[in-house]
Amino acid sequence: MESAFLKACRGEPVDHVPVWFMRQAGRSLPEYRALRGTGSILEAIADPALAHEITMQPVRRYGVDAAILFSDIVVPYHAIGFGVDVVAGRGPVIAQPFRSEADLERLRPLEGEDVAHVTATVDLVVAALRASDTPLIGFAGAPFTVASYLVEGAPTRDFALIKTLMHAEPALFARLLDRLVDITVAFLRAQVAHGASAVQLFDSWAGSLTRDEYRRFALEPTARVLEAIADLDVPTILFGVGTGELLDLMATAGSSVVGIDWHVDLDEGRRRVGDRAVQGNLDPARCLGGIELGVQGAREVLARAGAAPGYVFNLGHGVLPATDPAVLEAIVRVVHEEGRAGV
């Protein structure tokens, strides 16, 4: 019997509304903190046994309908030696940010051995999930979002450097995204080849773009990634933050599912993406006020989800570190018991 998650991604009827959480394996879990300690996240990802255990922790605790690989969108760029680190409390930091055509040579093709630690983790997780028929979601960063990190050198609020490059040197920007498309495709294909049943493309910073900028600079590279993995025949999810005004454009990129963040009511989001399945979209902050408030928020989202098939419950972004796991446990129960979309 196939999982409710995969059925919902394909717009098929389900026996219950499926649910998983972005960043479900992470800092909100006490067992995660005990296991990880204070080491680097890249070091943890490089240890297949450790990454496997971290991936499995929320599946055991919450009873979610899908696992998502414990990894990071900068992993392939760290693997090819671009000079990436993930600094605690800050995020990805680039020692020598992308500045000129010469930097294109630092973005060599991704080979299988570069991410052997990731595919080894996928092997372990898929074997552990087989008995419960729970799918594993692989993922990668979308080209624009990865380019933002590589050019800015660190997380940013104004996106000044990446937007200057886009508009002042569009030919160089296009060549940069060509390299990122190839690396992204190789990374996703490697995860699916080892058993990932679906993939999510995180275009986390696409919401910083105007509609015209998204159309000109981000949509086509994203569509190329999705087209290049279409033959793998696995569901694909495209997600961005602050992308409410881009949802109709995102729906043309070719993903099976469009993720909707919490800034747009779910029923309106469903209308904007048309016939695509959707995922979302409880505000992560609603989970910080205890079980009653978290469940209330989940019920509001479920009401807006309606009864039509093609819906996966999730947060509108990642689980916040201060979240009490008991709140997420309660939300999973309510989604499974009360959700009606596609049931």
WOGINOR-V908524 format. One record per run of one state. SS is the DSSP state (H for helix, E for strand, - for the rest). FROM is the first residue (numbers start at 0). LEN is the number of residues. If there is no record, write none. Layout:
((SS | FROM | LEN) (SS | FROM | LEN))
//
This chain:
((- | 0 | 3) (H | 3 | 6) (- | 9 | 8) (E | 17 | 2) (- | 19 | 10) (H | 29 | 7) (- | 36 | 4) (H | 40 | 5) (- | 45 | 2) (H | 47 | 15) (- | 62 | 3) (E | 65 | 3) (- | 68 | 6) (H | 74 | 5) (- | 79 | 4) (E | 83 | 4) (- | 87 | 3) (E | 90 | 4) (- | 94 | 6) (H | 100 | 6) (- | 106 | 5) (H | 111 | 21) (- | 132 | 2) (E | 134 | 7) (- | 141 | 1) (H | 142 | 10) (- | 152 | 7) (H | 159 | 9) (- | 168 | 1) (H | 169 | 24) (- | 193 | 4) (E | 197 | 5) (- | 202 | 3) (H | 205 | 3) (- | 208 | 2) (H | 210 | 18) (- | 228 | 1) (H | 229 | 3) (- | 232 | 2) (E | 234 | 5) (- | 239 | 4) (H | 243 | 7) (- | 250 | 6) (E | 256 | 3) (- | 259 | 6) (H | 265 | 8) (- | 273 | 3) (E | 276 | 6) (- | 282 | 1) (H | 283 | 4) (- | 287 | 3) (H | 290 | 15) (- | 305 | 5) (E | 310 | 5) (- | 315 | 9) (H | 324 | 14) (- | 338 | 5))
//
